[in-house]
Amino acid sequence: MKIDILTLFPNLFDGVFSESIIKRAIDEKKVEINLIDFREYTLDPHNKVDDTPYGGGAGMVLMCQPIFDCINSIKTDDSVVIMLTPDGEVYKQKTAYSLSNKKHIILLCGHYEGFDERIRSICDMEISIGDYVLTGGEIPAMVLVDSIVRLIPGVIKEESHIEDSFNNNDLLDYPVYTKPRVYNGMEVPEVLLSGDHKKIDEYRYKESVRRTEIRRPDLIEKDN
């Protein structure tokens, strides 16, 4: 898989992509990640990529030309171009699974007051990571890359993500425990020590449902 990230601030990604699972996936050539400063594509003599909005208003708006030229220079028939924007579709685990099967993903990070509306015409998807506004699209891009790369075959063990929250009927994950058996008076549930895998599976499912009902009842209501 190849992921190209279009951003005005490529240095923001240095630490995120140089540690842990993403770094290992890059080193093992399971994913190629490129950071592209689309300011380099501007034809403006002053190196501008934004301008004031027609009709007035606060802030600056990203211009069409640098972004169109940048995307057109790297886009192929296999590309999926994603605009990261607060008014996009809210990101879900099922979207991460779908994107993990793509050959080439282009992530467009916004900044300032937003994009010229015409830029949407060159994008295949618009994604938001939640109902709040960030300074730019760089952090959402990091979120997408992390959630997608871990699903690429061979990056982590398959069973490690099959049991993740939101994979099983949109339920949250069940509680897990490790040694010691008793800590500060808190004990590991007896069923987990029984060796009876059927009972353990039943317990874990019930706990997933219970936790989801308490913490995310909206997920239960959505399925009903």
Sequence and secondary structure as in RCSB ss.txt:
>XXXX:A:sequence
MKIDILTLFPNLFDGVFSESIIKRAIDEKKVEINLIDFREYTLDPHNKVDDTPYGGGAGMVLMCQPIFDCINSIK
TDDSVVIMLTPDGEVYKQKTAYSLSNKKHIILLCGHYEGFDERIRSICDMEISIGDYVLTGGEIPAMVLVDSIVR
LIPGVIKEESHIEDSFNNNDLLDYPVYTKPRVYNGMEVPEVLLSGDHKKIDEYRYKESVRRTEIRRPDLIEKDN
>XXXX:A:secstr
 EEEEEES GGGGTTGGGSHHHHHHHHTTS EEEEEEGGGG   TT   EE  TT  SS EE HHHHHHHHHHH 
 TTEEEEEEEEEEEE  HHHHHHHTT SEEEEEE  TT B GGGGGG SEEEESSSS  SSSHHHHHHHHHHHHT
TSBTTB HHHHHTSTTTSTT        S SEETTEE  GGGGS  HHHHHHHHHHHHHHHHHHH HHHHHHH 
